[in-house]
Amino acid sequence: MQVEPSIFKSYDIRGVYGTQLFDETAQAVGKGFAKVLQPKTVIVGRDARVSSPALHTNVITALNSVGVNVIDIGMVSTDMYYYACATKKLPGIMITASHNPKEYNGFKMVRQIPYLLSGDEGIQDIRKIIENDDFPPLATTPGTVEQWNVMDGFIEKIMSLVDVSGLKPAKILCDTANGMVGPSLIELFKRIPQVELVPMYFEPDGTFPNHGGDPLMEENRAELQRRVPAEGADLGFAFDPDGDRFFCVDKKGRFVSGDFMTAILSEYFLQKKPGAPIVYDIRASHAVPDTINRLGGKPFYNRVGHAYIKKRMMDEDAVFGGEVTGHYYFADFFYCDSGVAPMMFLMDLLTHSTQTLDQMIDELSQKYFISGEINTKGVDVQTVFNKIESLYKPSAKEDIRVDGLTFEYDDWHFNVRASNTEPLVRLNVEATTQALMEEKRDELLSIIRSAA
């Protein structure tokens, strides 16, 4: 059958529902998944997007039609889905488009936790099966469907990560953006009575009526940043709609970058497991490897993307992994990313630290000057890369080609890469002073945007 090739990404299948991706696509993906993995049983879950129920039904119907049994976990967060796949030791399909706008949807596919299907391993195989109509034959005996409510088991797992009885009292605002995390937080904080939870947009609603789902965009976290200091809260937490990312606002209302949070959590895990390996993504601030090295850990930079970070963590026996986009991965949570797990570890860290989070951020922000990730649409990626390489490679101290282009100099460095999920070029810059960072950021953006 004909299918839009651009929906097959580096670590999931994702596109605009009704334009690039259809109910028939879900049927085809279900059958292609069955052919690639040849499973007896598959976990299937979905998020709250308006198109998710139809895609969910079609995936299950397709799997059953070729003789595959389904354990239907219903509407869940992505980390609940990972918990389900890990607990049952089964492959899975999650219907979600993560933080993308409401018109998008897609499929995150687990081979066996922590290994997901990626563009290198599995996703392109499914594409070829679909394009060639090379589906498995219909089964004489269709598969079965079993329902499973995973909430209680998931909450118990999250509660086991730290000593919740010892967590210090705090007032915390949590914004779940009408995504999948609200119900989990309600259940979780019932068991942590000393922490006052102030909910923001906890009701799952796939139209995202209050703000967009990506907390990396300033407009989507502006209300949380305003309300935390205004209401005298100790912290603010934000989650993306499918719940596999975590974001934090300190009591001053400052957004904590993923780089700094990775450095802070690295210190926490190295206190618990001295000398441990930690994986971080190639875009990160030097704050991350500097912290890991200072504390005697083993830093490993890696290609961006959950399918790649999880595999590297397994290969290195890493205790923790972090990405600047708010994905955090834990050996204690099946090497998977989660929104609520880093929240628990951060609350535990702050309970036992002599510093508050804002004091930690003060220290880091006085030494490391980072641009954050800046996206540019509508440019030709190869033209951008060619221009930047010709201008910046000759004087670079180090040239890294793990994911896009990374050039290191004495007092600054940058990474430019193509997005794996959207038609964008992404830029991250860091320097030893704010002025130099801004100068190099603007210089690079001018070159990137001239390639339109």
C-alpha positions in Angstrom: 0.0 0.0 0.0 1.0 3.6 -0.5 2.3 5.3 2.7 3.9 8.7 3.4 7.7 7.8 3.8 8.4 10.8 6.0 6.4 9.4 8.9 9.1 6.7 9.5 11.4 8.6 11.9 14.6 7.7 13.7 12.9 6.3 16.7 9.2 6.2 16.1 6.5 6.6 13.5 4.9 10.0 13.6 2.8 12.3 11.3 -0.3 14.4 10.9 -3.5 12.3 11.4 -5.7 12.5 8.3 -3.0 13.9 6.1 0.1 11.7 6.5 -1.1 9.0 8.8 -4.5 7.2 8.8 -6.5 4.5 10.4 -5.3 2.2 7.6 -1.7 3.1 8.6 -2.4 1.8 12.0 -3.7 -1.5 10.5 -0.6 -1.7 8.4 1.8 -0.9 11.3 0.2 -3.5 13.4 0.6 -6.2 10.8 4.1 -5.0 9.9 5.1 -5.1 13.6 3.8 -8.6 13.8 5.8 -9.7 10.8 9.1 -8.1 12.1 8.9 -9.4 15.7 6.6 -12.5 15.3 5.3 -12.0 18.8 2.6 -14.2 20.5 1.4 -11.3 22.6 1.8 -7.5 22.4 1.1 -4.7 24.9 -1.0 -1.9 23.3 -1.6 1.5 25.0 -2.6 5.0 23.9 -2.5 8.7 24.9 -5.5 11.1 25.1 -5.2 12.6 21.6 -8.5 12.9 19.7 -7.3 10.4 17.0 -5.8 7.9 19.5 -8.9 5.8 20.1 -9.4 5.0 16.4 -5.7 4.2 15.9 -5.7 2.1 19.1 -8.6 0.1 17.9 -7.1 -0.4 14.4 -3.8 -1.6 15.8 -5.5 -4.1 18.0 -7.7 -5.4 15.2 -4.7 -5.8 12.9 -2.7 -7.7 15.5 -5.6 -10.0 16.3 -6.2 -10.6 12.6 -2.8 -12.2 12.1 -3.1 -14.3 15.3 -1.4 -12.0 17.8 -2.9 -11.7 21.3 -3.1 -8.2 22.8 -2.9 -7.0 26.4 -4.8 -3.7 26.2 -3.6 -1.2 28.9 -5.9 1.6 27.6 -5.1 5.3 28.1 -1.7 5.6 29.8 1.4 7.7 30.0 4.4 6.4 28.0 6.3 5.5 31.2 3.3 3.4 32.3 3.5 1.7 29.0 7.2 1.0 29.5 6.5 -0.3 32.9 3.9 -2.7 31.4 6.2 -4.0 28.7 9.1 -4.4 31.2 6.9 -6.2 33.8 5.4 -8.6 31.3 8.6 -8.9 29.3 6.6 -8.3 26.1 6.9 -6.1 23.0 4.5 -3.2 22.7 2.9 -0.4 20.6 2.0 2.9 22.1 -0.2 5.3 20.2 1.2 8.8 20.9 2.9 11.7 19.2 4.6 12.8 22.4 4.7 16.6 22.6 3.8 17.3 19.0 0.7 19.5 18.3 -2.7 18.0 18.6 -3.1 17.1 14.9 -0.2 14.7 15.1 -0.2 11.1 16.2 2.1 8.0 15.9 3.5 4.8 17.3 6.3 4.2 19.8 7.3 0.5 19.5 9.1 -1.6 22.1 11.0 -4.7 21.0 12.0 -5.8 24.5 12.6 -3.2 27.2 14.8 -1.2 27.1 15.2 -1.8 23.4 12.8 0.1 21.1 12.4 -0.2 17.4 14.4 2.5 15.7 15.1 3.7 12.1 18.2 1.5 12.1 16.5 -1.5 13.7 12.9 -2.3 12.8 11.1 0.9 11.7 12.4 0.8 8.1 11.6 -2.9 8.0 8.0 -2.1 8.8 8.0 0.6 6.1 9.2 -1.9 3.5 6.6 -4.5 4.5 3.9 -1.9 4.2 5.1 -0.5 0.8 5.4 -4.1 -0.6 2.1 -5.3 0.9 4.2 -8.1 2.4 1.9 -8.6 5.4 1.6 -11.9 7.3 -1.4 -14.1 6.3 -4.7 -13.8 8.2 -4.9 -16.3 11.0 -7.5 -19.1 11.0 -7.7 -18.4 14.8 -7.7 -14.7 15.6 -5.8 -13.4 18.6 -7.4 -12.5 21.9 -7.7 -9.2 23.8 -7.1 -8.9 27.6 -7.6 -5.7 29.6 -5.0 -4.6 32.2 -5.1 -1.6 34.5 -1.5 -0.9 35.2 -1.9 2.2 37.4 -1.5 0.5 40.8 1.6 -1.5 39.8 3.1 1.6 38.2 2.6 3.7 41.3 4.2 1.0 43.5 7.2 0.9 41.2 7.6 4.7 41.3 7.2 4.7 45.1 9.9 2.0 45.4 12.6 4.3 43.9 13.1 6.5 47.0 12.1 6.5 50.6 8.9 8.6 50.3 8.3 8.7 54.0 11.5 10.7 54.4 10.8 13.4 51.8 10.7 16.8 53.3 7.5 18.9 53.2 7.1 21.2 50.1 4.6 23.0 48.1 4.8 22.0 44.4 2.9 23.2 41.4 2.6 20.5 38.7 1.5 21.3 35.1 0.6 18.2 33.0 -0.7 20.2 30.0 -3.9 18.1 29.8 -1.8 15.1 29.0 -1.4 11.7 30.6 0.5 12.4 33.8 -2.3 14.0 35.9 -4.0 10.8 37.0 -0.6 9.3 38.0 0.3 12.3 40.1 -3.1 12.3 41.9 -2.5 8.7 43.0 1.2 9.2 43.8 0.8 12.3 46.0 -2.0 10.7 48.0 0.8 8.6 49.4 3.1 11.6 50.1 0.9 13.7 52.4 3.7 16.0 53.5 4.1 17.4 50.0 1.3 19.8 49.0 0.4 19.3 45.3 -1.1 22.2 43.4 -2.5 20.7 40.1 -2.5 22.5 36.8 -4.4 21.1 33.8 -4.6 17.5 35.1 -7.6 16.4 33.1 -6.5 14.5 30.0 -7.8 16.3 26.9 -6.4 15.6 23.5 -7.4 19.1 22.2 -4.8 20.6 24.6 -7.2 23.6 25.4 -4.9 25.5 27.8 -1.5 25.5 26.2 0.8 23.4 23.9 2.4 20.3 25.1 6.2 21.0 24.7 7.5 22.8 27.9 10.7 23.7 26.0 8.6 26.4 24.3 8.5 29.4 26.6 4.8 30.1 26.0 3.9 26.7 27.2 5.6 27.1 30.6 5.0 30.8 31.1 2.1 30.3 33.5 4.0 27.8 35.7 7.0 30.1 35.8 4.8 33.0 36.9 2.7 31.1 39.4 5.5 29.3 41.3 7.0 32.5 42.9 3.6 34.3 43.0 2.1 31.5 45.1 5.1 30.9 47.3 5.8 27.4 46.0 9.1 25.6 46.5 9.1 24.1 43.0 7.2 23.8 39.8 7.2 20.6 37.7 6.0 20.3 34.1 5.4 17.2 32.0 4.9 16.7 28.2 1.6 15.1 27.1 2.7 11.5 26.9 4.7 11.8 30.2 8.1 10.6 29.2 9.8 14.0 29.9 10.3 16.1 33.0 10.9 19.8 33.5 11.4 22.0 36.5 11.0 25.6 37.6 12.8 26.8 40.7 11.2 28.9 43.4 12.4 32.1 41.7 10.4 31.0 38.6 13.5 30.2 36.5 13.2 27.3 34.1 15.9 24.7 34.8 17.6 23.6 31.5 17.9 19.9 30.8 21.7 20.3 30.8 21.7 21.6 34.4 19.1 19.0 35.5 21.3 16.2 34.0 24.3 17.6 35.9 22.4 17.8 39.2 20.9 14.3 38.9 24.4 13.0 37.9 25.7 14.2 41.3 22.8 12.4 43.0 23.5 9.1 41.3 27.2 9.2 41.7 26.8 9.7 45.5 24.7 6.5 45.5 26.9 4.6 43.1 30.5 6.1 43.0 32.4 5.7 39.8 29.3 4.7 37.8 29.0 5.4 34.0 26.5 8.1 33.0 25.3 8.7 29.4 24.4 12.2 28.1 23.5 13.6 24.7 26.0 15.3 22.4 24.2 18.7 22.7 24.8 19.0 26.4 26.5 21.8 28.3 30.0 21.0 29.6 28.4 21.2 33.0 27.4 17.6 32.5 30.8 15.9 31.8 32.5 18.4 34.2 30.3 17.3 37.0 30.6 13.6 36.2 34.4 13.8 36.0 34.7 15.9 39.1 32.9 13.2 41.1 34.8 10.3 39.6 32.1 9.0 37.3 32.5 7.9 33.7 30.8 10.3 31.2 29.7 9.0 27.8 28.3 11.3 25.2 25.9 9.8 22.7 23.6 10.3 19.7 20.3 12.0 20.5 17.1 9.9 20.9 15.6 7.5 23.4 16.2 4.4 21.3 20.0 5.2 21.2 20.4 6.4 24.7 18.8 3.3 26.2 20.9 1.0 24.2 24.1 2.9 25.2 23.1 2.7 28.8 22.7 -1.0 28.6 26.0 -1.4 26.8 27.9 0.7 29.4 26.0 -0.5 32.4 25.1 3.2 33.1 23.1 4.1 36.2 21.6 7.3 34.6 21.2 9.0 31.3 20.0 12.5 30.4 19.1 14.5 27.4 18.8 18.3 27.2 15.2 17.9 26.0 14.0 16.6 29.4 14.3 12.9 28.8 15.9 11.1 31.8 16.7 7.4 31.9 17.4 5.2 34.9 18.8 1.8 35.5 16.3 1.6 38.4 13.4 2.1 35.9 14.3 -0.5 33.3 16.8 1.9 31.6 13.7 3.9 30.4 12.7 7.5 30.4 10.0 8.7 32.7 8.4 12.0 33.8 7.6 11.0 37.3 10.8 9.0 38.2 13.1 12.1 37.9 10.6 14.1 40.0 11.0 11.5 42.7 14.8 11.5 42.5 14.9 15.3 42.6 12.7 15.5 45.6 14.9 12.9 47.4 18.1 14.8 46.4 16.7 18.1 47.7 15.5 16.4 50.9 19.1 15.4 51.7 21.0 18.4 50.2 22.3 21.4 52.1 21.5 23.5 49.0 18.1 24.5 47.6 17.6 24.0 43.8 17.8 27.7 43.2 21.2 27.8 44.9 22.4 25.0 42.6 21.1 26.8 39.6 22.8 30.0 40.7 26.2 28.2 40.8 25.8 26.5 37.4 24.5 29.6 35.6 27.5 31.7 36.8 29.9 29.3 35.1 28.1 27.8 32.1 26.4 30.1 29.5 24.1 28.1 27.3 21.7 29.1 24.5 19.2 26.3 24.9 18.0 24.6 21.8 17.0 27.0 19.0 14.9 25.6 16.1 14.8 27.0 12.5 12.2 25.8 10.0 12.3 26.0 6.3 16.0 25.6 5.6 17.9 23.0 3.6 19.8 20.8 6.1 22.6 19.9 3.8 23.2 23.5 2.7 23.3 24.5 6.3 25.8 21.7 7.2 28.0 22.5 4.2 28.2 26.2 5.0 28.9 25.6 8.7 31.5 23.0 8.0 33.5 25.2 5.6 33.4 28.1 8.0 34.0 26.5 11.4 35.9 23.2 10.8 39.3 24.8 10.0 39.7 26.4 13.4 38.0 23.8 15.6 40.0 22.0 18.3 37.6 19.0 18.1 35.2 17.8 15.4 32.6 15.3 16.5 30.2 13.7 14.0 28.0 11.7 16.4 24.7 13.6 15.6 25.0 16.5 13.2 28.1 18.7 13.6 29.7 19.4 16.9 32.7 21.8 16.9 34.8 22.5 20.1 37.0 25.6 20.7 38.9 26.9 23.7 36.1 29.0 25.0 32.9 27.9 23.2 31.3 25.0 21.4 28.2 24.2 19.4 26.1 21.5 17.9 23.8 21.8 14.9 21.7 18.9 13.8 18.5 18.0 11.9 15.5 17.1 14.0 14.5 13.4 14.0 10.8 14.2 14.5 10.1 17.5 12.7 11.4 19.5 9.6 13.8 21.6 11.7 17.4 22.4 12.1 18.4 22.6 15.9 21.2 24.7 17.3 22.8 24.5 20.8 25.7 26.9 21.7 27.7 27.3 24.9 30.5 29.7 25.9 32.6 30.8 28.9 30.8 34.2 29.0 27.2 35.3 28.2 28.5 37.8 25.7 30.5 35.3 23.7 27.6 32.8 23.8 25.2 35.4 22.4 27.7 36.5 19.7 28.3 33.0 18.5 24.6 32.1 18.7 23.6 35.1 16.6 26.4 34.4 14.1 25.4 30.8 13.6 21.7 31.6 13.4 22.4 34.1 10.6 24.2 31.4 8.6 21.5 28.8 9.3 18.7 31.2 8.3 20.4 32.3 5.2 20.0 28.8 3.8 16.2 29.3 3.4 
